[in-house]
Amino acid sequence: MDKLVNIIERRRMTRIVAFGSSNTELGYHCEGHFNWFNWLEAGLAAHVGRKLVCINTGVSGNICAQLIERFDRDCALFKPNIVIVTIGGNDSNSDRGITREMFREDLETLAGKVDCLDDAVLVLQTYYAFDAEKFSVKERGWAENFPAYMQVVRQAASAGGCTLIDHQERWEKLRNKDIVLYRSLMRDPKHVNPLGNMVMGLDTLRAFGAGLYGELPAQCAEGLKIQGIMDKLETEGRK
């Protein structure tokens, strides 16, 4: 498959929809800063110019079934060329009663809807890593379920032949190696803070095949440093 940035470069204009839950929504939890999708947009615009429109339709608390319910209104309506889906964290909450098989079926249904759009490419993302040790006793089952639901996302990407951006694997390596540094990226056990959003945005931008230009390297110096640490941990894990 072409690098996603090449698809954007060939088009006169590209519409990108980010579809997910609180991990995607630009809300109060972003503390007045960019989230990862804003960083992706800034990086892509610096790389290819103003040849894209980025539309964020994330809604906090959503499960995959809710993305399906609002698909026509919040995704198909915009006739996207690239759809980035980041979902599954809330599905893994045992209080919701959504089994892995139910989540798998919902994710396949959602992927099928994207596939039926005219000229659209699907990108699936895993979340970052949850801070499992900081979950309450009542939420312990949620923390234990979460990695398995992210594995469902990986399997869905493989089965559907779509692009996968696997944040959770990289973040989990950092969490296990340096819990203090990992927690410097987290707002709470389930959400990243502005620096964490920057790191996610940098990884997503790189997965698109785009580089950093202009003032972005200086603006993202702290995030790039952490990205480099994650890269090193990933390389060490392959030895």
C-alpha angles and dihedrals in degrees: 000000000000118000106265092238089059090056089053093047092054094051128079089222132000126202115207121190121196107206121186147084133284090321086068106028116099097227144136090292088068087068094224094304137108118283122213093274092054090052090049091051093048092049095046092047090052090048102045104013127240094328097121144066116207118203121190115203099163116143121195116243096019124148124202093263089059091053087055091050094053097034097110093048101039104031117013092045090069095051092228125202093199125028118193111198120192110174143130105080094099092039088060092059103111090213089067093061094223111146122210090251091053090049091048091052092048091049091050090050091051092047089051091054091053090047090056092057117100111258098348130145121204123220118188121201132191117218125251114266119288117234092243096181091058095056116109120253088254091054096045092106089055091055091048093049097047101081092051091053090051087053088057088057090053092049092048091052091050094047093047096043092233131139115278123200106194108200096155095063092052094044092048090056090053092046091053094045103040115011092177093056091043091053090050085070096050129087091190135339093288105032138056124231126228093282091048090051089052092053091048090049092050091051092047091048091051091048087056087056094246128135133213119263140175116004095342098095090057093043091049098042095120093046092047090053091055091044087056091052090051090049090054092049090050092051092048090051091058094054 
